[in-house]
Amino acid sequence: MRASAAMAIAAVLAVLATAAAAASSEDQPKRGGILTYMIPADAPPSFDGHRESTYATVHSAAPFYSVLIRVNPNNPSDMNDLVCDLCTAMPTPTDGGKTWTFKIRSGVKFADGSPLTAADVAASWNEIIFPPKGVLSPRRSNYMMVERVEAPDPSTVVFHLKFPTSAFLPAIADPFAWIYEKRILDKDPHWYEQNIMGSGPFKFVSYQAGQEIKGVRNPDYYHKGLPYLDGFVGIYAPQQAVQVDAIRADRAAIQFRGFPPSARDELVRELDGKITVQQSVWNVASAVTPNEKRKPFDDPRVRRALTLAIDRWGGAPGLSKIAVVKTVGGLVYPGSPLAATKPELEQIAGYWPDIEKSRAEARRLLKEAGAEGLSFELLNRNVDQPYKYVAIWLIDQWSKIGLHVTQKVMPTGPWFQAMRSGNFDVVLEAPGHGMVNPLLDVQKVLPASVDPENYGNYEDPKEVELYDRMLRETDFTKQRALMRQFEKYVLDTQAHEIWVLWWYRIVPYRSYVKGWKISPTHFINQDLSTIWLDR
Amino acid sequence: MYRYIVNRLLLMVPTLVGAAVLVFGLMRLIPGDVCVVRLGSGGGTFDEAAVRACHAELGLDRPLWHQFFDFVWGFLHFDFGTSMWTGKPVSYEIMQRLPISLEIAILATVVALALAIPLGTISALKQNSWIDLVVRTVAIAGIATPSFWLGILSILLVLDLSQAIFGAPWMPPINYVPLWKDPVQNLAMAFLPAVTVGYRYSAVVMRMTRSAMLEVLREDYIRTARAKGLMRRVVINRHALKNALLPVVTLIGIEFAFLIGGLVVTEQVFNLNGVGRLFVQAVQNQDYTLTQALVMLVVAVFVLTNLVVDLAYAWLDPRIRFA
């Protein structure tokens, strides 16, 4: 009896010890190993994060660089959780919120051994915000609140703003804002297009154009203990089938951008138990822009009818099974504190809970506007996911109010050109951003005189005035109320934009990859410093 | 013969100039440009100032005649410019991809010839027998089957078979290593694409070999050779095959030239970083300089291959003399 009791206790203890060991092996990152991942592109146009807008550049070169601040890599789903990378502490602004002083950590070195100082940080930011002649900076309009950037001493960087705004800090956490060496920028601001030399967790080893990029652990990395990996290999492969097969055959462990549901389902089916899937709402949305220079889209009644016809609540679940869209939301990224709640959304045309009532109203508006049975063309981009799926669904939705819509699909270049030249009736776009920064992200729906990438061809001073008040409002509650007004005005009253569905990011990967957490954008959390391999 | 070669090389020039004019004009007819594609590719906001700066940087704000003149002038000096997408020299971009395309083309040709000539000959010799029927069926299947589809199927077959047999799926390597650095990995990567492309290639050559042999075997000199008592092997190899190869050599040349820049979809399927994939990328990105250079490369390959084929004729048939 005593022996059997002892054995039972020993068995229980053994189980507990095993569980504890398993839990601790999960919690305890292992050092070593080479991570091989797929980059779903042919090749990056250049390695210069300040100049480029494509994930191909970020997925290739982010591991080699540092930034000033970033989304917490241990909590990347919360875009408000910003932490220091090169700075020592997140600053509190002074001067009524117009001055932000960052202290730069000491002892940081570039890959060539040169020390990184505040002068390098300031020079990098000046290149982004105030690019010299001949230097491209596609995101500089995100920093229209910045008056100047200076480095009064080797460990201090100061941003002086024209006006206080909560849009500033997330803008500084931009994942493309890599810190370069001032000495090199002064000599040749184009140097970083073809060359890599940063202070990040990895050092550059080699790049074969269109093939692969390799890096090894930076032994001098200032976040002690990181990175866990010995190195990485990024393989370029634009075809989805190749990426899926590579993960299946363990030629690669992960593809960070994301897969459609069918690829996820295939990998889970084939590799059950060896695949982990992380999913997140994506900071990209499918949106329809009517060309208000073409009749009858200059009539807000017609535009409202277009949005009222769409059954977002009913269509999203079905579409999410075949396309990378899922979440119904307004102008603001659904996970943001500034985003509308469901009851708030249901007050906006196109989001009413009763679709029949919504479509009846759409038919009434069309009749009133003399646009019953309207025929028009939907301009679309020649990309499957999710453009073509969403377009086909929209055409079906519009048919339910008697509209006859055909789809014109164009490759990326001509699609852009058609939008820029106003040569379309209605276009399906996908506005998205590297960071979730709602105050800047919604600039997309401002008239073209403010945001040149708005192709709606309209002017609306009231909309601009609403936006300016919202941008400058420092009280969060008031700012949120202004965002609701802005959203209602843009999506309902004027229906300048028709927000369809937010995209959904699906990343299936080999389960031995640990330490990586999905975020709302495929640009964030790509320096690989926290990743480790459990094998 | 040397004068013939020189004349043919000089005749290349107007061909290349004509191709240059055509590709220059056609590319600029497509709406949009590389700046818009590049700056808009992230889906975020970009401003017109950035587009204008990009145009100025790449010379796209200059008049068309100026751009064309620079293109032709550079071409005459063998300076093909820099890629508008990557900023690297066009020659660098092409040389990074040419070895893999050449390797696949050569391996596919080897596979094709190893299959096509023996099988085509046997099929002709055993006309209307079951052997002939099988070979013709294989040839028709090869022509009817798209090589990229065969490629996708072969990868899936390898994955599923390896999973069933070894318990874990396996696929060939997806990153290219030069042959001299790691022959095993290189050939492991090149094997499936070479076989799938080579199969289709062999099917075309097989049919041509068969019909050419059938025609030659009916000739009087073949009957004479047999009547003289020559061994069957000698009649076929020395007399029949050599004469039957004339049209076959032409076909091999055309097919080989096509393989250099034409394996667009196959390269995508097998993730081969070849010239075909670069072509697609250049056109999609509206990279004028790179597209222009690639078109000129393909034209040059076709013209040079035709020259080699014509020279091979003289070796195969001593009656052929060059004017």
Chai-1 contact restraints between the chains, C-beta under 6 A:
chainA,res_idxA,chainB,res_idxB,connection_type,confidence,min_distance_angstrom,max_distance_angstrom,comment,restraint_id
A,D42,B,Q281,contact,1.0,0.0,6.0,A-B,restraint_1
A,P45,B,R38,contact,1.0,0.0,6.0,A-B,restraint_2
A,P45,B,W85,contact,1.0,0.0,6.0,A-B,restraint_3
A,P45,B,T86,contact,1.0,0.0,6.0,A-B,restraint_4
A,S53,B,S41,contact,1.0,0.0,6.0,A-B,restraint_5
A,S53,B,G42,contact,1.0,0.0,6.0,A-B,restraint_6
A,S53,B,G44,contact,1.0,0.0,6.0,A-B,restraint_7
A,T54,B,S41,contact,1.0,0.0,6.0,A-B,restraint_8
A,T54,B,G42,contact,1.0,0.0,6.0,A-B,restraint_9
A,L136,B,A50,contact,1.0,0.0,6.0,A-B,restraint_10
A,L136,B,A53,contact,1.0,0.0,6.0,A-B,restraint_11
A,L136,B,C54,contact,1.0,0.0,6.0,A-B,restraint_12
A,P138,B,L39,contact,1.0,0.0,6.0,A-B,restraint_13
A,P138,B,F46,contact,1.0,0.0,6.0,A-B,restraint_14
A,P138,B,A50,contact,1.0,0.0,6.0,A-B,restraint_15
A,S141,B,D47,contact,1.0,0.0,6.0,A-B,restraint_16
A,E193,B,G87,contact,1.0,0.0,6.0,A-B,restraint_17
A,A209,B,Q96,contact,1.0,0.0,6.0,A-B,restraint_18
A,G210,B,N273,contact,1.0,0.0,6.0,A-B,restraint_19
A,Q211,B,N175,contact,1.0,0.0,6.0,A-B,restraint_20
A,Q211,B,Y176,contact,1.0,0.0,6.0,A-B,restraint_21
A,Q211,B,N273,contact,1.0,0.0,6.0,A-B,restraint_22
A,E212,B,N175,contact,1.0,0.0,6.0,A-B,restraint_23
A,I235,B,N175,contact,1.0,0.0,6.0,A-B,restraint_24
A,A237,B,N271,contact,1.0,0.0,6.0,A-B,restraint_25
A,Q239,B,Q268,contact,1.0,0.0,6.0,A-B,restraint_26
A,V242,B,N271,contact,1.0,0.0,6.0,A-B,restraint_27
A,D245,B,I155,contact,1.0,0.0,6.0,A-B,restraint_28
A,D245,B,M171,contact,1.0,0.0,6.0,A-B,restraint_29
A,A246,B,I174,contact,1.0,0.0,6.0,A-B,restraint_30
A,R248,B,P169,contact,1.0,0.0,6.0,A-B,restraint_31
A,A249,B,P169,contact,1.0,0.0,6.0,A-B,restraint_32
A,A249,B,W170,contact,1.0,0.0,6.0,A-B,restraint_33
A,A249,B,M171,contact,1.0,0.0,6.0,A-B,restraint_34
A,R251,B,I174,contact,1.0,0.0,6.0,A-B,restraint_35
A,T412,B,V37,contact,1.0,0.0,6.0,A-B,restraint_36
A,G413,B,G32,contact,1.0,0.0,6.0,A-B,restraint_37
A,G413,B,V37,contact,1.0,0.0,6.0,A-B,restraint_38
A,G413,B,Q286,contact,1.0,0.0,6.0,A-B,restraint_39
A,P414,B,P31,contact,1.0,0.0,6.0,A-B,restraint_40
A,P414,B,G32,contact,1.0,0.0,6.0,A-B,restraint_41
A,F416,B,G32,contact,1.0,0.0,6.0,A-B,restraint_42
A,F416,B,V36,contact,1.0,0.0,6.0,A-B,restraint_43
A,F416,B,G40,contact,1.0,0.0,6.0,A-B,restraint_44
A,Q417,B,P31,contact,1.0,0.0,6.0,A-B,restraint_45
A,Q417,B,G32,contact,1.0,0.0,6.0,A-B,restraint_46
A,A430,B,G43,contact,1.0,0.0,6.0,A-B,restraint_47
A,G432,B,G43,contact,1.0,0.0,6.0,A-B,restraint_48
A,H433,B,G44,contact,1.0,0.0,6.0,A-B,restraint_49
A,P452,B,D47,contact,1.0,0.0,6.0,A-B,restraint_50
A,P452,B,E48,contact,1.0,0.0,6.0,A-B,restraint_51
A,E453,B,T45,contact,1.0,0.0,6.0,A-B,restraint_52
